[in-house]
């Protein structure tokens, strides 16, 4: 999936289908917002914007899409090509 927007829609649908409420490109949780203030992908200590964040019970989910398939993690049975 070379186009990250396609991946965004795919992940958003998976989260919605699993009834997981998510926030695109940030977080509503103050502690996560604070952590993202220096989480730039470029490593320059600027703000980071992951594609999705969510809270499920005691777990925080942060999803960062990668355009290159070799940088993506495949959970068996989740991704199809």
C-alpha positions in Angstrom: 0.0 0.0 0.0 2.2 2.8 -1.3 -0.5 5.5 -0.7 -0.8 6.2 3.0 -4.3 7.6 2.6 -5.5 4.2 1.4 -3.9 2.7 4.6 -5.6 5.5 6.7 -9.0 4.4 5.4 -8.2 0.7 5.9 -7.1 1.2 9.5 -10.0 3.6 10.3 -12.5 0.9 9.0 -10.8 -1.8 11.1 -11.0 0.4 14.2 -14.7 1.3 13.5 -15.6 -2.3 12.8 -14.1 -3.3 16.1 -16.1 -0.5 17.8 -12.9 1.3 18.9 -13.3 5.1 19.1 -10.2 6.8 17.8 -8.8 10.3 17.2 -7.0 10.9 13.9 -3.7 12.9 13.9 -3.4 13.4 17.6 -5.1 12.6 20.9 -7.7 13.9 23.3 -5.7 12.5 26.3 -3.5 15.2 27.9 -0.6 12.8 28.7 -0.5 11.6 25.1 -0.7 15.1 23.8 2.3 16.0 26.1 4.2 12.9 24.9 3.6 13.8 21.2 5.1 17.3 21.7 8.5 15.9 21.0 7.6 12.8 19.0 8.4 14.0 15.4 9.2 11.3 12.9 12.2 13.3 11.8 13.7 13.2 15.3 13.9 17.0 15.6 12.0 17.2 18.9 8.9 18.8 17.3 5.3 17.7 17.6 4.4 14.3 16.2 1.1 13.4 14.6 0.3 9.7 14.5 -2.4 8.7 12.2 -4.6 7.3 15.0 -4.8 7.1 18.8 -7.3 5.3 20.8 -7.9 4.1 24.4 -9.3 0.6 25.0 -9.8 -0.3 28.6 -6.3 0.0 30.1 -4.5 0.2 26.8 -3.4 3.1 24.7 -3.2 2.4 20.9 -1.0 4.6 18.8 -0.9 3.9 15.0 1.6 5.4 12.7 1.2 4.3 9.0 4.2 3.6 6.8 4.0 4.0 3.1 6.5 1.2 2.5 5.2 -2.3 3.1 8.5 -3.5 4.4 8.1 -1.0 7.3 4.6 -2.3 8.2 3.8 -5.1 10.7 1.4 -7.8 9.5 -0.7 -9.4 12.2 -1.4 -12.8 10.7 -4.7 -12.7 8.9 -5.2 -8.9 9.2 -3.6 -7.6 6.0 -4.2 -8.8 2.5 -2.3 -7.9 -0.6 
